[in-house]
Amino acid sequence: MKIVTRELTGAALDYAVAVSEGATRFRYDTIATYWMMLDGRDIAFAKGWAQTYQPSANWDQMGPIIERERIQSKYSVAEGSWMCTHDTGDKHTETTGPTPLIAAARCYVARVLGDRVDVPAGIAGPHKRLTEDARS
């Protein structure tokens, strides 16, 4: 299911960040959270995190991406939201979001995957989770 990148939230946004980072396997666990797999390893476990991979809500996970990619953010009082930008010289990407992490995650996904992202139907909404081996 294709979703406009600027509208991604929750599990769908986390999924898109994981795909942008190179994850290829995804599966559901019994506690109603999901794991993002990179090279057959849980990204969170591989990076030494104790929790599930949720970069749109976790500074420890999204922060290094923001720093590595040099994503810039600022709060727009007029818009009442955060705006993130990424410039590579030949490409300018700009997104917004209700939090700096959501805006940055959308910016990163838009730069890597484009304006529309294909996500499994099971996580298309903000409160939905991956189904068992949805993308294996």
CYANA upper distance limits for C-alpha pairs under 8 A (distance plus 0.5 A):
  1 MET  CA    117 VAL  CA      8.47
  1 MET  CA    118 ASP  CA      5.74
  1 MET  CA    119 VAL  CA      5.90
  1 MET  CA    120 PRO  CA      6.49
  1 MET  CA    121 ALA  CA      6.17
  1 MET  CA    124 ALA  CA      7.72
  2 LYS  CA    116 ARG  CA      6.53
  2 LYS  CA    117 VAL  CA      5.79
  2 LYS  CA    118 ASP  CA      4.81
  2 LYS  CA    119 VAL  CA      6.80
  3 ILE  CA      7 GLU  CA      7.61
  3 ILE  CA      8 LEU  CA      7.43
  3 ILE  CA    116 ARG  CA      5.91
  3 ILE  CA    117 VAL  CA      5.79
  3 ILE  CA    118 ASP  CA      6.86
  3 ILE  CA    119 VAL  CA      7.71
  3 ILE  CA    124 ALA  CA      8.03
  4 VAL  CA      8 LEU  CA      7.29
  4 VAL  CA    115 ASP  CA      6.41
  4 VAL  CA    116 ARG  CA      4.94
  4 VAL  CA    117 VAL  CA      6.88
  5 THR  CA    106 ARG  CA      6.73
  5 THR  CA    109 VAL  CA      7.63
  5 THR  CA    110 ALA  CA      6.60
  5 THR  CA    114 GLY  CA      7.86
  5 THR  CA    115 ASP  CA      5.71
  5 THR  CA    116 ARG  CA      5.70
  5 THR  CA    117 VAL  CA      6.55
  6 ARG  CA     95 THR  CA      6.89
  6 ARG  CA     96 THR  CA      7.63
  6 ARG  CA     97 GLY  CA      8.42
  6 ARG  CA    106 ARG  CA      6.58
  6 ARG  CA    110 ALA  CA      8.37
  6 ARG  CA    115 ASP  CA      7.96
  8 LEU  CA     12 ALA  CA      6.54
  8 LEU  CA     13 LEU  CA      5.47
  8 LEU  CA    106 ARG  CA      7.58
  8 LEU  CA    126 PRO  CA      8.35
  9 THR  CA     13 LEU  CA      5.37
  9 THR  CA     14 ASP  CA      8.22
  9 THR  CA     56 SER  CA      8.39
  9 THR  CA    102 ILE  CA      7.87
  9 THR  CA    125 GLY  CA      8.17
  9 THR  CA    126 PRO  CA      5.90
 10 GLY  CA     14 ASP  CA      6.85
 10 GLY  CA     56 SER  CA      7.57
 10 GLY  CA    125 GLY  CA      8.29
 10 GLY  CA    126 PRO  CA      5.26
 10 GLY  CA    127 HIS  CA      7.27
 11 ALA  CA     15 TYR  CA      6.42
 11 ALA  CA     54 GLN  CA      8.09
 11 ALA  CA    123 ILE  CA      6.57
 11 ALA  CA    124 ALA  CA      8.46
 11 ALA  CA    125 GLY  CA      8.40
 11 ALA  CA    126 PRO  CA      6.78
 11 ALA  CA    127 HIS  CA      7.70
 11 ALA  CA    128 LYS  CA      7.35
 11 ALA  CA    129 ARG  CA      6.75
 11 ALA  CA    130 LEU  CA      8.39
 12 ALA  CA     16 ALA  CA      6.72
 12 ALA  CA    119 VAL  CA      7.11
 12 ALA  CA    123 ILE  CA      5.90
 12 ALA  CA    124 ALA  CA      6.28
 12 ALA  CA    125 GLY  CA      7.54
 12 ALA  CA    126 PRO  CA      7.32
 13 LEU  CA     17 VAL  CA      6.74
 13 LEU  CA     56 SER  CA      7.36
 13 LEU  CA    105 ALA  CA      7.71
 13 LEU  CA    106 ARG  CA      7.72
 14 ASP  CA     18 ALA  CA      6.69
 14 ASP  CA     53 TYR  CA      7.78
 14 ASP  CA     54 GLN  CA      5.98
 14 ASP  CA     55 PRO  CA      6.45
 14 ASP  CA     56 SER  CA      6.53
 14 ASP  CA    105 ALA  CA      8.47
 15 TYR  CA     19 VAL  CA      6.74
 15 TYR  CA     36 MET  CA      7.86
 15 TYR  CA    119 VAL  CA      7.99
 16 ALA  CA     20 SER  CA      6.62
 16 ALA  CA    109 VAL  CA      6.80
 16 ALA  CA    117 VAL  CA      7.67
 16 ALA  CA    119 VAL  CA      7.84
 17 VAL  CA     21 GLU  CA      6.68
 17 VAL  CA     55 PRO  CA      7.89
 17 VAL  CA    105 ALA  CA      7.00
 17 VAL  CA    108 TYR  CA      7.83
 17 VAL  CA    109 VAL  CA      6.35
 18 ALA  CA     22 GLY  CA      6.86
 18 ALA  CA     23 ALA  CA      5.77
 18 ALA  CA     36 MET  CA      7.01
 19 VAL  CA     23 ALA  CA      5.35
 19 VAL  CA     24 THR  CA      7.20
 20 SER  CA    108 TYR  CA      8.29
 20 SER  CA    109 VAL  CA      6.67
 20 SER  CA    112 VAL  CA      6.51
 20 SER  CA    113 LEU  CA      7.23
 22 GLY  CA     38 LEU  CA      6.97
 23 ALA  CA     36 MET  CA      7.01
 23 ALA  CA     37 MET  CA      5.91
 23 ALA  CA     38 LEU  CA      4.73
 23 ALA  CA     39 ASP  CA      7.49
 23 ALA  CA     43 ILE  CA      8.46
 24 THR  CA     36 MET  CA      8.45
 24 THR  CA     37 MET  CA      6.72
 24 THR  CA     38 LEU  CA      6.51
 24 THR  CA     39 ASP  CA      7.68
 24 THR  CA    135 ARG  CA      7.87
 24 THR  CA    136 SER  CA      7.56
 25 ARG  CA     36 MET  CA      6.98
 25 ARG  CA     37 MET  CA      5.29
 25 ARG  CA     38 LEU  CA      7.23
 25 ARG  CA     39 ASP  CA      8.45
 25 ARG  CA     40 GLY  CA      7.45
 25 ARG  CA    133 ASP  CA      7.76
 25 ARG  CA    135 ARG  CA      6.48
 25 ARG  CA    136 SER  CA      5.46
 26 PHE  CA     34 TYR  CA      7.90
 26 PHE  CA     35 TRP  CA      6.50
 26 PHE  CA     36 MET  CA      5.50
 26 PHE  CA     37 MET  CA      6.12
 26 PHE  CA    130 LEU  CA      7.97
 26 PHE  CA    132 GLU  CA      8.40
 26 PHE  CA    133 ASP  CA      6.15
 26 PHE  CA    134 ALA  CA      6.82
 26 PHE  CA    135 ARG  CA      6.33
 26 PHE  CA    136 SER  CA      6.85
 27 ARG  CA     34 TYR  CA      6.47
 27 ARG  CA     35 TRP  CA      6.23
 27 ARG  CA     36 MET  CA      7.55
 27 ARG  CA     37 MET  CA      8.47
 27 ARG  CA    130 LEU  CA      6.98
 27 ARG  CA    131 THR  CA      7.14
 27 ARG  CA    132 GLU  CA      5.60
 27 ARG  CA    133 ASP  CA      4.99
 27 ARG  CA    134 ALA  CA      6.97
 27 ARG  CA    135 ARG  CA      8.34
 27 ARG  CA    136 SER  CA      8.44
 28 TYR  CA     32 ALA  CA      7.53
 28 TYR  CA     33 THR  CA      6.96
 28 TYR  CA     34 TYR  CA      5.16
 28 TYR  CA     35 TRP  CA      7.01
 28 TYR  CA    129 ARG  CA      8.04
 28 TYR  CA    130 LEU  CA      6.20
 28 TYR  CA    131 THR  CA      6.21
 28 TYR  CA    132 GLU  CA      5.55
 28 TYR  CA    133 ASP  CA      7.42
 29 ASP  CA     33 THR  CA      6.41
 29 ASP  CA     34 TYR  CA      6.19
 29 ASP  CA     35 TRP  CA      7.76
 32 ALA  CA    129 ARG  CA      7.81
 33 THR  CA     52 THR  CA      7.57
 33 THR  CA    129 ARG  CA      7.53
 34 TYR  CA     52 THR  CA      7.16
 34 TYR  CA     53 TYR  CA      8.21
 34 TYR  CA    129 ARG  CA      7.50
 34 TYR  CA    130 LEU  CA      7.02
 35 TRP  CA     42 ASP  CA      6.54
 35 TRP  CA     43 ILE  CA      7.98
 35 TRP  CA     44 ALA  CA      8.36
 35 TRP  CA     52 THR  CA      6.53
 35 TRP  CA     53 TYR  CA      6.93
 36 MET  CA     42 ASP  CA      6.19
 36 MET  CA     43 ILE  CA      6.29
 36 MET  CA     44 ALA  CA      8.25
 36 MET  CA     52 THR  CA      8.44
 36 MET  CA     53 TYR  CA      6.86
 37 MET  CA     41 ARG  CA      5.63
 37 MET  CA     42 ASP  CA      4.99
 37 MET  CA     43 ILE  CA      6.04
 38 LEU  CA     42 ASP  CA      6.77
 38 LEU  CA     43 ILE  CA      6.22
 41 ARG  CA     45 PHE  CA      7.76
 41 ARG  CA     46 ALA  CA      6.75
 42 ASP  CA     46 ALA  CA      6.42
 43 ILE  CA     47 LYS  CA      6.55
 43 ILE  CA     53 TYR  CA      7.09
 44 ALA  CA     48 GLY  CA      6.65
 44 ALA  CA     49 TRP  CA      5.32
 44 ALA  CA     50 ALA  CA      7.21
 44 ALA  CA     51 GLN  CA      6.88
 44 ALA  CA     52 THR  CA      6.33
 44 ALA  CA     53 TYR  CA      5.83
 45 PHE  CA     49 TRP  CA      6.04
 45 PHE  CA     50 ALA  CA      7.16
 45 PHE  CA     51 GLN  CA      8.46
 53 TYR  CA     61 GLN  CA      7.82
 54 GLN  CA     58 ASN  CA      6.49
 54 GLN  CA     61 GLN  CA      7.68
 55 PRO  CA     59 TRP  CA      7.37
 55 PRO  CA     60 ASP  CA      8.27
 55 PRO  CA     61 GLN  CA      5.46
 55 PRO  CA     62 MET  CA      5.16
 55 PRO  CA    101 LEU  CA      7.85
 55 PRO  CA    105 ALA  CA      7.79
 56 SER  CA     62 MET  CA      7.27
 56 SER  CA    101 LEU  CA      5.67
 56 SER  CA    102 ILE  CA      5.48
 56 SER  CA    105 ALA  CA      6.54
 57 ALA  CA    101 LEU  CA      6.87
 57 ALA  CA    102 ILE  CA      7.83
 58 ASN  CA     62 MET  CA      6.76
 58 ASN  CA     63 GLY  CA      8.48
 58 ASN  CA    101 LEU  CA      8.10
 59 TRP  CA     63 GLY  CA      5.44
 59 TRP  CA    101 LEU  CA      7.74
 60 ASP  CA     64 PRO  CA      7.63
 61 GLN  CA     65 ILE  CA      7.96
 62 MET  CA     66 ILE  CA      6.71
 62 MET  CA    101 LEU  CA      7.32
 62 MET  CA    104 ALA  CA      8.50
 62 MET  CA    105 ALA  CA      7.73
 63 GLY  CA     67 GLU  CA      6.71
 64 PRO  CA     68 ARG  CA      6.39
 65 ILE  CA     69 GLU  CA      6.34
 66 ILE  CA     70 ARG  CA      6.13
 66 ILE  CA     71 ILE  CA      5.55
 66 ILE  CA     72 GLN  CA      8.22
 66 ILE  CA    104 ALA  CA      7.35
 67 GLU  CA     71 ILE  CA      7.22
 69 GLU  CA     86 HIS  CA      8.19
 69 GLU  CA    108 TYR  CA      8.41
 70 ARG  CA     86 HIS  CA      7.36
 71 ILE  CA     84 CYS  CA      7.02
 71 ILE  CA     85 THR  CA      6.31
 71 ILE  CA     86 HIS  CA      5.52
 71 ILE  CA    104 ALA  CA      7.25
 71 ILE  CA    107 CYS  CA      8.24
 71 ILE  CA    108 TYR  CA      8.25
 72 GLN  CA     84 CYS  CA      5.89
 72 GLN  CA     85 THR  CA      5.78
 72 GLN  CA     86 HIS  CA      6.95
 72 GLN  CA    104 ALA  CA      8.47
 73 SER  CA     82 TRP  CA      7.31
 73 SER  CA     83 MET  CA      6.06
 73 SER  CA     84 CYS  CA      4.77
 73 SER  CA     85 THR  CA      6.98
 73 SER  CA    100 PRO  CA      7.32
 73 SER  CA    104 ALA  CA      7.82
 74 LYS  CA     82 TRP  CA      6.27
 74 LYS  CA     83 MET  CA      6.01
 74 LYS  CA     84 CYS  CA      7.12
 74 LYS  CA    100 PRO  CA      8.41
 75 TYR  CA     80 GLY  CA      7.92
 75 TYR  CA     81 SER  CA      6.48
 75 TYR  CA     82 TRP  CA      4.93
 75 TYR  CA     83 MET  CA      6.66
 76 SER  CA     80 GLY  CA      6.17
 76 SER  CA     81 SER  CA      6.13
 76 SER  CA     82 TRP  CA      6.49
 76 SER  CA     83 MET  CA      7.39
 77 VAL  CA     81 SER  CA      7.58
 80 GLY  CA     98 PRO  CA      8.31
 81 SER  CA     96 THR  CA      7.02
 81 SER  CA     97 GLY  CA      6.23
 81 SER  CA     98 PRO  CA      5.52
 81 SER  CA     99 THR  CA      7.51
 82 TRP  CA     96 THR  CA      5.88
 82 TRP  CA     97 GLY  CA      5.80
 82 TRP  CA     98 PRO  CA      6.47
 82 TRP  CA     99 THR  CA      6.43
 82 TRP  CA    100 PRO  CA      6.04
 82 TRP  CA    103 ALA  CA      6.69
 83 MET  CA     94 GLU  CA      7.54
 83 MET  CA     95 THR  CA      6.20
 83 MET  CA     96 THR  CA      4.80
 83 MET  CA     97 GLY  CA      7.11
 83 MET  CA    100 PRO  CA      7.94
 83 MET  CA    103 ALA  CA      6.60
 83 MET  CA    104 ALA  CA      8.43
 84 CYS  CA     94 GLU  CA      6.14
 84 CYS  CA     95 THR  CA      5.92
 84 CYS  CA     96 THR  CA      6.66
 84 CYS  CA    100 PRO  CA      8.09
 84 CYS  CA    103 ALA  CA      6.22
 84 CYS  CA    104 ALA  CA      6.08
 84 CYS  CA    107 CYS  CA      6.77
 85 THR  CA     92 HIS  CA      7.69
 85 THR  CA     93 THR  CA      6.00
 85 THR  CA     94 GLU  CA      4.88
 85 THR  CA     95 THR  CA      7.10
 85 THR  CA    104 ALA  CA      8.40
 85 THR  CA    107 CYS  CA      7.11
 86 HIS  CA     92 HIS  CA      6.37
 86 HIS  CA     93 THR  CA      5.62
 86 HIS  CA     94 GLU  CA      7.05
 86 HIS  CA    107 CYS  CA      7.55
 86 HIS  CA    108 TYR  CA      8.34
 86 HIS  CA    111 ARG  CA      8.31
 87 ASP  CA     91 LYS  CA      6.34
 87 ASP  CA     92 HIS  CA      5.13
 87 ASP  CA     93 THR  CA      6.95
 88 THR  CA     92 HIS  CA      7.15
 93 THR  CA    107 CYS  CA      6.90
 93 THR  CA    110 ALA  CA      7.54
 93 THR  CA    111 ARG  CA      6.66
 94 GLU  CA    107 CYS  CA      6.57
 95 THR  CA    103 ALA  CA      6.41
 95 THR  CA    104 ALA  CA      8.05
 95 THR  CA    106 ARG  CA      6.82
 95 THR  CA    107 CYS  CA      5.79
 96 THR  CA    102 ILE  CA      8.34
 96 THR  CA    103 ALA  CA      5.28
 96 THR  CA    104 ALA  CA      8.46
 96 THR  CA    106 ARG  CA      8.11
 96 THR  CA    107 CYS  CA      8.40
 97 GLY  CA    101 LEU  CA      8.49
 97 GLY  CA    102 ILE  CA      5.93
 97 GLY  CA    103 ALA  CA      4.72
 97 GLY  CA    106 ARG  CA      8.37
 98 PRO  CA    102 ILE  CA      7.27
 98 PRO  CA    103 ALA  CA      7.57
 99 THR  CA    103 ALA  CA      6.73
100 PRO  CA    104 ALA  CA      6.49
101 LEU  CA    105 ALA  CA      6.44
102 ILE  CA    106 ARG  CA      6.61
103 ALA  CA    107 CYS  CA      6.64
104 ALA  CA    108 TYR  CA      6.65
105 ALA  CA    109 VAL  CA      6.65
106 ARG  CA    110 ALA  CA      6.44
107 CYS  CA    111 ARG  CA      6.72
108 TYR  CA    112 VAL  CA      6.74
109 VAL  CA    113 LEU  CA      5.98
109 VAL  CA    114 GLY  CA      7.33
110 ALA  CA    114 GLY  CA      4.89
110 ALA  CA    115 ASP  CA      5.91
110 ALA  CA    116 ARG  CA      8.24
113 LEU  CA    117 VAL  CA      7.05
119 VAL  CA    123 ILE  CA      7.49
119 VAL  CA    124 ALA  CA      6.91
120 PRO  CA    124 ALA  CA      7.02
120 PRO  CA    130 LEU  CA      7.92
120 PRO  CA    134 ALA  CA      7.21
120 PRO  CA    135 ARG  CA      7.92
122 GLY  CA    128 LYS  CA      6.62
122 GLY  CA    129 ARG  CA      6.45
122 GLY  CA    130 LEU  CA      5.85
122 GLY  CA    131 THR  CA      6.51
122 GLY  CA    134 ALA  CA      8.39
123 ILE  CA    127 HIS  CA      7.96
123 ILE  CA    128 LYS  CA      5.08
123 ILE  CA    129 ARG  CA      5.32
123 ILE  CA    130 LEU  CA      5.98
124 ALA  CA    128 LYS  CA      7.22
130 LEU  CA    134 ALA  CA      6.72
